[in-house]
Amino acid sequence: MLVKVPEITVYFWVIKLLTTALGESTSDFLVYQINPYVAVGLGCFGLVAALLLQLSLRRYIAWVYWLTALMVAVFGTMAADVLHVVLGISYVVSTTFFSAALAVIFVVWYLCEHTLSIHSVYRGRRELFYWAAVIATFALGTAAGDLTAATLNLGYFPSILLFAVLFALPALGYWLLRFNAIAAFWWAYIVTRPLGASIADWLGKPYLGGLGLGDGKVSLVLLILLVLFVAYLSVTHRDVQGRSAERR
C-alpha cells in the first residue's frame, strides 16, 4: 500500500512552517477584511473540500497534501480564535482543551493501529486518525502561541525564541540521546504550529512587539514561498516515500 504523507526531510519542515505561518496570517486577514462569520464559513468549506480531495486519492500528491495542511492551518486558527474572542474562553483553557483532545486522539489511534508512525499512514482509518491529529495540533498550537504572547505577556519575538528552542529539543534528543523517533516527530510537529504562528504575528501585527507589516502583505510573501517549494517537490518528487512494507 502507498503511504499518503510526505517523507520527513528538511523540505517538510520548511513547508510546514510556511503553512502554519500562512494559515495564521491568512485567517487574521480574512476575519478583519470581511464578516468574521463569513470568514469562518469559508475556512470550514475550504477545509472540508481539501480533506475530501486528499482522502479520495490513492497516493501522496504534494500540492493536494499541502493545500489540505494549509486549510487546516487557516481553520485551526479560526477555531481557536472563536473560542477566545466569541465565547470568551481563555487561552489557558483552550490550550488545555486542545491538548487533552490531541492526547485522546493519539491514545485511540495507537489502541486501534498499534503505531503512530508517519511512515505507515495509509489510505483509510490510519489517514483519518492522522488528519484528526493534525487538526488538533494546529488548534493547540494557535492557542499556545497566543497564550505565550498575550496571556503570559512575552510578546511575539520572545515567543519565537521559546518555540524555536522547543522545536530543536526533540531533534537534539533524537540525534544525541536516541530519543524515540515517533515521539520526537510529533513533538516537533506540534511545536511548529505556535512557532510559525508567532513568526507570522511578529511580522504582521503592530502590537506585542510586532513589526506591523500587515497580515495581507505577510500572507502574500508566504504564499509565494509556499507555492515555489511545493512546485519544486511536485516536479522532483524528493518527498515521495517508497512503497511501504506490509501493514504492521
Buried (B, 14 or more C-beta within 10 A) or exposed (E): BBBBBBBBEEBBBEBBBBBBBBBBBBBBBBBEEEEBEEBBEBBBEBBEEBBEBBBEBEEBBBEBBBBBBBBBBBBBBBBBBBBBEEEEBEBEBBBBBBBEBBEEBBEEBEEEBEBBBBBBBBBEEBBBBBBBBBBBBBBBBBBBBBBBBBBBEBBBBBBBEBBBEBBEBBBEBBEEEEBEBBEBBBBBBBBBBBBBBBBBBBBBBEEBBBBEBBBBEBBBBBBEBBEEBBEBBBEEEEBBBEEBEEEE
